[in-house]
Each structure stands twice: as structure tokens, then as C-alpha cells.
Amino acid sequence: MRIGLPRALLYYRYGRFWECFLAELGAEVVLSRKTDEEILARGLAAVSSEVCLPIKIAAGHLLELADSVDAIFFPRMNWLGDKLFACPKMIGIVDVAAMLVGNRVKLIAPIINGNFMSAHLKAGFEFTRDPFRVSQAWKKAKSELKNTSIRSDHAQGVRDSTVGVIGHFYNLGDDFIGRTIITTFRRCGYDIITKEEIPDDILSRDNGFAKNIRWIYERELYNAFEYLLNQVAGFCVVVSMGCGPDSLVAEFMREQAQKRSVPFLLLVIDEHTGEAGLVTRIEAFVELLKRRKMPRLARMTAL
């Protein structure tokens, strides 16, 4: 059985887990190719212009797979622990998928309502009636679930050469969206740290303002920002045009950064965002960081 995995959205958090899980169940896993202009164009033609760029890209990946596989594996993430919800558009993309490709290919869309494990064990019975095989597939695949440890050199005070790049995994993980941002900072001589390098127990904290954030991935953004606030030279926050949760949380981050006099760059992306424009804005931000570092270097030299 050929099972398609769209290389979009939740794939950038759970993709390796899904590939392993499905392969252990005996499926031939087929990935859509990496995002490119053609995939984006197909998505733009298929969904409303009001949805955000990641949803448009996801639609393109679904259409890419529809005629080349027996089924598409596309879970619906409603909420995880503490009733933290995914954004409405991410929840609704599964219904959009059914309208786009449901008459051409089977959709296997387990619903994740808090219990990630249970949803996948139930989905396993779409492939085999053997509960032992489903259980073993879960055990072998679960090691691929996110469990990171932050690099030790990022916990030792402000790093003048490090920028916190705060954005959703499905934006920064997709080269079509995130590559220019990441490579430009590195070309300019700056290391970057993203929230994917921060342990889950920090990203999921419900202390202080984060407790008020009821969207799971926006809570991660804010907690990553707060954790790195005194450890980086500045922040680049990447949000999607038209995403209400992103816009709201980004404003709280900007406010906190301004109070601490930490440089803050907000990049709002959509399908019209050009590479040259991104590079220009990042280079200008890097120039600001370098100018701020010069007085510190002068003081150190004087001593």
C-alpha cells in the first residue's frame, strides 16, 4: 500500500515519526517533493486567498500526491495536553483536504484530541488487524518524537553573535520559506537558535503570561522567546500574513523586547514575499546588531 505524506505543516514536527510508524506497519511511504514554485501555485489556485501561506503550501502538497498513492496520511491535530489547541486553519485543513482530493484518494486522518498515542494506535488498524504489530510499530517509531536538549553554549549569558529566530517549525523547517532567512543570518556571521533546539518542558511551560495562551504552537513561540530573552543579541520573529494567533503573540514579544532594549525584527511572510526583500531587511537588522556591539567592544578594549 502506497501511503502519501505531504511535506508540509505537521510533517516538520512529526514527519520522521510518521515515516517510521507507517513503514513498520508495512506501508510504502511516499513523500511529496520539497516545496517549490509549482507546488505553491497549485495550492494558491485551490484554496482561498484569505488563508495563510503554510495552508496554501499544504494544499499544493496534497494535490501533488493525490494521483500517485493509494492513500494520504494526514492527521487532524485538534489539541494536546492542557487543552491547548492548534490554530483553526490547521484544524480545518483536513476538511479542505477531503474537498480537494477526497474523491481521488483515500484520506487516513486520525483525530488527535489530547492523546497522541491513542490516535495513532487506532490509525494503525487501517493497515493491519494485528494489535501486536501496531503496538510494536508505535514503540519503534516513538523515539523519533521531539525530545531535544538546548546546546550548552546558549545558557551562559548574552551571546553577541547569536540571534533567536522564532517561528513555527512548519515555516522555518520548509526550505522554501525558511532557507533565505537562516542562510542570510549565517552569511552575515551570526549563529541562530530556533525553538526546535529548546527542550519540550520549557516550550510547554504555563508560567506567567504563557498560561493565557491557549494555542499550543503560539505558547511554544512565546516560551522560546522568553527563555532566550537574556541569551541572544536580538530576535527575528517570523509570522504568517493572516494568522491572528501569530500576530497577537508577536506583539507581546515585541513589547517585552522593547522593555529590555533587545533588537527585534518582525518578518511577516506570504506568497508575495520576495527573497531580495527578506535579505535586505535582515542585512539592515544585522547592521543594527553590529553597531550595538561596537560600544561594548570599545569598553572592553579600554579595560
C-alpha positions, 0 to 999 in steps of 0.5 A: 500500500502506497501511503502519501505524506505531504511535506508540509505543516505537521510533517516538520514536527512529526514527519520522521515519526510518521515515516517510521510508524507507517513503514513498520506497519508495512506501508510504502511511504511516499513523500511529496517533493520539497516545496517549490514554485509549482507546488505553491501555485497549485495550492494558491489556485485551490484554496482561498486567498484569505488563508495563510501561506503554510495552508496554501503550501499544504494544499499544493502538497496534497494535490501533488500526491493525490494521483500517485498513492493509494492513500494520504496520511494526514492527521487532524491535530485538534489539541494536546495536553492542557487543552491547548489547541492548534490554530483553526486553519490547521484544524480545518485543513483536513476538511479542505483536504477531503474537498480537494482530493477526497474523491481521488484518494483515500484520506487516513486522518486520525483525530488527535484530541489530547492523546497522541498515542491513542490516535495513532494506535487506532490509525494503525488498524487501517493497515493491519488487524494485528494489535501486536504489530501496531503496538510494536510499530508505535514503540519503534517509531516513538523515539523519533518524537521531539525530545531535544536538549538546548546546546550548552553554549546558549545558557551562559549569558548574552551571546553577541553573535547569536540571534533567536529566530522564532517561528513555527517549525512548519515555516522555518523547517520548509526550505522554501520559506525558511532557507533565505532567512537562516542562510542570510543570518549565517552569511552575515556571521551570526549563529541562530537558535530556533525553538526546535533546539529548546527542550519540550518542558520549557516550550510547554511551560504555563508560567506567567503570561504563557498560561493565557495562551491557549494555542499550543504552537503560539505558547511554544513561540512565546516560551522560546522567546522568553527563555532566550530573552537574556541569551541572544543579541536580538530576535527575528520573529517570523509570522504568517500574513493572516494568522491572528494567533501569530500576530497577537503573540508577536506583539507581546514579544515585541513589547517585552523586547522593547522593555529590555532594549533587545533588537527585534525584527518582525518578518511577516511572510506570504506568497508575495514575499520576495527573497531580495526583500527578506535579505535586505531587511535582515542585512539592515537588522544585522547592521543594527546588531553590529553597531550595538556591539561596537560600544561594548567592544570599545569598553572592553578594549579600554579595560 
